[in-house]
Amino acid sequence: MTHSLAIKKEIRTLGLDLCNPRYFVGAVTRGGDYLDGVLVLPTEPARKTAWIASAIIRTRFFPELRLFMMHDPETQLNSKVIERLTKLPVITVNSKRKRQSDGFRSYKVGQKQLQVKGSLPPRILQEILSTTWATGPLPEPLRIAHLLARSRFFAKNTRFQANK
């Protein structure tokens, strides 16, 4: 799937982190500067990729989204299915220091380097990473989602309703 995507300074991106065994946590950002919202979805085994994609479409953030980033170390979701259902480009980020495999290519922004896979052309992927990567080992949408997914907040507050 080829996308024509205008990369602006404040491109709306949903970063979805799948490191928490109980929740998929997402962060909606504008570029690498502003956090617009948080998305929390349960990781029940019955909930598959199509359900996650439809849940994203039903959020209040979806009309503004232009891009979807995913940090999925266990490859739980199929990025091609999400891309087909949401009609948004999906970028899968691998934070492990592996050699290029499974379609991942190495991208460098300043001194930072990351393994990335997506259907967008390499020039656009590089521009997206430059726009959304402010600090830390991951681009900002994924960094925030990862921080939230790993926080103790979810262990203490089981009634958290971030999607409303």
N, C-alpha and C positions, 0 to 999 in steps of 0.2 A: 504494500500500500504506500503510495507516494503522497506526501503532504506538502502543501504550500503553507508555510507558517511564517508569519511576520514576527520577528523577535523584537519585542519592545523592552524597555528598561524594567517595566513593572508587569511582565507577563504572569498571568495567574496560573499557578502550578499546584497540583495536588501531589504531595509526597506521601506514599503509603509504605509504612514499615511493618514487616511481618515477623519480627523477632520475638514478640510477646506471645506465649503459647495460648493465652486466653482471649486476646483482642488484636485486631488489625487496627493500627492507629495511623491516622492521616493528618497532615497539616496543609492547609491552603495558604500559600504565600503569594505576595506580589514581588516578583524578582527575587532578590536575596535580601530585601530590606524589611518587609512588613508581613506580619502574621495576620491573616484575615479570619481564620477559623480552624477548628479541630473536628475531626471525624473519627468516631470510634465504632467498630463493627465487631460482633462476636466471631470467634473462630471455631464454631461448631463444625464437626466433621461433615454434617449434611449440607453445609453451606459451601457451594462450589463457586467457581470463577464467574459463572453467569449471574449468580445471586449477588456477588460483590459488585459486579458491573452495574446491575440494575439498582442496587442500593446507592451507588455513587450518582447515578442519573437522577435519583429522587431527592438528592440533597439540594439545599438552597444555593449551594456554591456552584453547581454544575453549569448553569448558563454562562457564567463568567470564565470557566476553566478553558485553557488552551492547550494544556499539556499534563501528562500524568507520569510521575516518576515512581519507581517501585524498588524497594530494597527487600529482596526475597531470597535469603541465603539458602533456604531449603527447597526452592522452586515449588511452592505450594499453588501458585496461580499461573494460568496460561496468559501471557501478555498479549498474544495474538487475538485471543477471544475477547479480552477487555478492549483492545483497540477496535475490533470489529463492532462490538456492541455500543461502545461510547462514542465512536467516531473521533476519538482523540488520539494523538500519537502517544505511545507508551515508551518510556526509556527505563530499562532495567539496569540497576547499578549493582555491581559486585564489589564489596569493600575488601574482600580477601585479596591478598597479594599473590595472585596466580598468574601464570603466563596466559596469554590470550587463548581462550578455548570456548567452545559452545557459542560462538558468534560474538563474544565479547572482544572489544578493541580497547586499547589503552589510550586515554585522553589526558592531556596535561594542561593545567591552568596555573600559571606561575610556577611555584615549587610543588604544587599538589598534583597527584596522579591518581587516576581511577579507571577501573574496568567498566565499560559501558556497552550496552547492546540496545539497538532500537532500529526502527524502520526509516528514520530520517537520514538524510545525507550527512556525511561526516562534518562538513562545514557548518551545518545548522546545529548538529549536536555540540560541536565545539563552542558555538556562539551561545547556546542555551546554558552550558556549563559555566561559561564566563559570566553570564548574567545572573545566574542563581547561586553561585558559590561564593559566600562571603567569608566564612571562617570554618575551621574544623575539617575533619576527614571526609565529609559528605556535603553535597549541595544543600543549601539551606532548607528546602522543603523536607528533605529526608533527615537532615540533622535534627530538626525540631521534632518530627514524628518519632525518630529513634529515641530522643531524650524522653519524650512522653511515654513511649512504650516501655522503656526500661525504668521509669520512675516508680516510686512506692505508692503513688497516688492511687493507682488502679487496684493495688492489693488492699488498701484501707477503705476505699469508697466504691462499693459494688453497684451503687445506684447512680453513677455518673451519667449525665444526659447531655453530652456535648453536641449532639446532632440536632437538637431542637432549636 
